[in-house]
Amino acid sequence: MDLELLLKPIKILITGAKGQVGTDLTRLGKTDSFFEIIALDKSALDITNAKQINDQLTHYLPDYVINCAAFDHVDEAEHKADLCYAVNAKGVETLALACADLSIPMFHLSTDYVFDGHYASGYTEDDEVAPLGVYGDSKWQGEELLRQVLPKHLILRVSWLFSGQGNNFVLRTLEAARTQNALEAVSDRRGCPTSASDVARVILAMLKQVHNGADAWGTYHYCGAEITNRYDFCKEILIAAGNYENFEVETLVPISSKDYVTEAQRPNTSVLTCKKLLSVFGIRQRPWRQELQWLMRVIYSSPKP
Ligand SMILES: NC(=O)c1ccc[n+]([C@@H]2O[C@H](COP(=O)([O-])OP(=O)(O)OC[C@H]3O[C@@H](n4cnc5c(N)ncnc54)[C@H](OP(=O)(O)O)[C@@H]3O)[C@@H](O)[C@H]2O)c1
């Protein structure tokens, strides 16, 4: 690769740029001179709209497309299956086909929900998938369609995302703790919380390496370090936020997942093993506790809307 090409910023086009990962990726990418960021939200690029995809890709001609767009309302997906598959499966295929036409590699995000959660010691990228609901199945189909259409792809499966915006367990816990005296949280559902900004760090680090010639296309897992359960995570959120705010909540009660009925079934232990990412890219897991502390500082130092 010649010097001029190496010095040129890597142009990345982000879809779903107003979601949790999309927002943090845009923010982090804009602070890094290695990258030129084109951040497109759903109104600028709907991944179910083939014409809009082609128009935007041919207009910007990015070096990489990073798909952060998804329908990820897990319960809603059970009765909005058509919309869920249209975005998470067909939409991914349409985006991948457009990328293939223009020889643009694509980075895609997927989920621990492609597994059924019966394997307690952690899932590797080679483990068999067995999604329990529409959302997990649609994400698996999206992965498969991408694999068929575009060999130059990276798929990163992540789990239990949290950030300072959107619909996530941290913000829902804070909201509930402000208004309720007693909270319940499931103690037998295990996983690894992962901050969206940490995922953004990992995506950019992977992209730098493939851009510099690493032949590392394929599927990887990433999640925050240390396995926990929803109850302990909830406790940790309340302790971390308790340094900044007095809550109404006085008791936190552990409950069984059997007593917490939701429309969609969820995997009970969806721990992702991240050894492949470490051995191929040298990228280590960061402790989610540290990321949570950092997020609390950000949330409580931001002016109230
Ligand atoms: N959240 C989690 O805990 C979790 C866990 C594991 C994996 N993941 C995966 O990680 C990725 C990022 O998740 P996230 O939490 O950042 O998701 P998110 O906050 O829900 O963001 C997704 C974004 O995609 C947009 N979108 C929906 N349909 C679209 C379409 N047809 N075209 C373009 N944009 C569209 C959404 O816009 P609207 O909101 O306006 O619809 C939203 O801004 C997703 O692939 C998700 O499946 C998430």
The ligand as a Tripos MOL2 file, in Angstrom:
@<TRIPOS>MOLECULE
LIG
   48    52     1     0     0
SMALL
NO_CHARGES

@<TRIPOS>ATOM
      1 N1        -29.3170   -3.6380   22.4890 N.am      1 LIG1
      2 C1        -28.7330   -4.7670   22.8780 C.2       1 LIG1
      3 O1        -28.7010   -5.1400   24.0700 O.2       1 LIG1
      4 C2        -28.0430   -5.6370   21.8560 C.ar      1 LIG1
      5 C3        -27.4770   -6.8320   22.2740 C.ar      1 LIG1
      6 C4        -26.8140   -7.6150   21.3500 C.ar      1 LIG1
      7 C5        -26.7120   -7.2050   20.0360 C.ar      1 LIG1
      8 N2        -27.2890   -6.0620   19.6270 N.ar      1 LIG1
      9 C6        -27.1350   -5.6640   18.2170 C.3       1 LIG1
     10 O2        -26.2350   -4.5740   18.1700 O.3       1 LIG1
     11 C7        -26.5900   -3.6820   17.1200 C.3       1 LIG1
     12 C8        -26.7410   -2.2700   17.6400 C.3       1 LIG1
     13 O3        -27.7100   -2.2810   18.6740 O.3       1 LIG1
     14 P1        -28.2000   -0.9390   19.3510 P.3       1 LIG1
     15 O4        -28.5670   -1.2690   20.7520 O.co2     1 LIG1
     16 O5        -27.2350    0.1600   19.0510 O.co2     1 LIG1
     17 O6        -29.5550   -0.7300   18.5330 O.3       1 LIG1
     18 P2        -30.5240    0.5330   18.5980 P.3       1 LIG1
     19 O7        -30.1200    1.4600   19.6720 O.co2     1 LIG1
     20 O8        -31.9240   -0.0020   18.5740 O.co2     1 LIG1
     21 O9        -30.2080    1.2320   17.2050 O.3       1 LIG1
     22 C9        -30.6610    0.7110   16.0060 C.3       1 LIG1
     23 C10       -30.9190    1.8730   15.0940 C.3       1 LIG1
     24 O10       -31.3430    1.3520   13.8330 O.3       1 LIG1
     25 C11       -32.4030    2.1740   13.3860 C.3       1 LIG1
     26 N3        -33.2040    1.4570   12.4050 N.ar      1 LIG1
     27 C12       -34.2750    0.6520   12.6000 C.ar      1 LIG1
     28 N4        -34.7400    0.2320   11.4130 N.ar      1 LIG1
     29 C13       -33.9570    0.7800   10.4610 C.ar      1 LIG1
     30 C14       -33.9400    0.7310    9.0480 C.ar      1 LIG1
     31 N5        -34.8610    0.0450    8.3610 N.pl3     1 LIG1
     32 N6        -32.9810    1.4080    8.3890 N.ar      1 LIG1
     33 C15       -32.0680    2.1360    9.0550 C.ar      1 LIG1
     34 N7        -32.0370    2.2460   10.3910 N.ar      1 LIG1
     35 C16       -32.9700    1.5590   11.0820 C.ar      1 LIG1
     36 C17       -33.1690    2.5330   14.6320 C.3       1 LIG1
     37 O11       -33.9770    3.6720   14.4070 O.3       1 LIG1
     38 P3        -35.3950    3.8070   15.1740 P.3       1 LIG1
     39 O12       -35.0810    3.6750   16.6280 O.co2     1 LIG1
     40 O13       -35.8610    5.1520   14.7420 O.co2     1 LIG1
     41 O14       -36.2390    2.6680   14.6770 O.co2     1 LIG1
     42 C18       -32.0320    2.8070   15.6020 C.3       1 LIG1
     43 O15       -31.5910    4.1340   15.5220 O.3       1 LIG1
     44 C19       -27.8490   -4.2680   16.4860 C.3       1 LIG1
     45 O16       -27.4720   -5.0390   15.3810 O.3       1 LIG1
     46 C20       -28.4140   -5.1660   17.5520 C.3       1 LIG1
     47 O17       -29.1710   -6.2270   16.9850 O.3       1 LIG1
     48 C21       -27.9520   -5.2580   20.5150 C.ar      1 LIG1
@<TRIPOS>BOND
     1     1     2 1
     2     2     3 2
     3     2     4 1
     4     4     5 ar
     5     4    48 ar
     6     5     6 ar
     7     6     7 ar
     8     7     8 ar
     9     8     9 1
    10     8    48 ar
    11     9    10 1
    12     9    46 1
    13    10    11 1
    14    11    12 1
    15    11    44 1
    16    12    13 1
    17    13    14 1
    18    14    15 2
    19    14    16 1
    20    14    17 1
    21    17    18 1
    22    18    19 2
    23    18    20 1
    24    18    21 1
    25    21    22 1
    26    22    23 1
    27    23    24 1
    28    23    42 1
    29    24    25 1
    30    25    26 1
    31    25    36 1
    32    26    27 ar
    33    26    35 ar
    34    27    28 ar
    35    28    29 ar
    36    29    30 ar
    37    29    35 ar
    38    30    31 1
    39    30    32 ar
    40    32    33 ar
    41    33    34 ar
    42    34    35 ar
    43    36    37 1
    44    36    42 1
    45    37    38 1
    46    38    39 2
    47    38    40 1
    48    38    41 1
    49    42    43 1
    50    44    45 1
    51    44    46 1
    52    46    47 1
@<TRIPOS>SUBSTRUCTURE
     1 LIG1         1 GROUP 0 **** ****
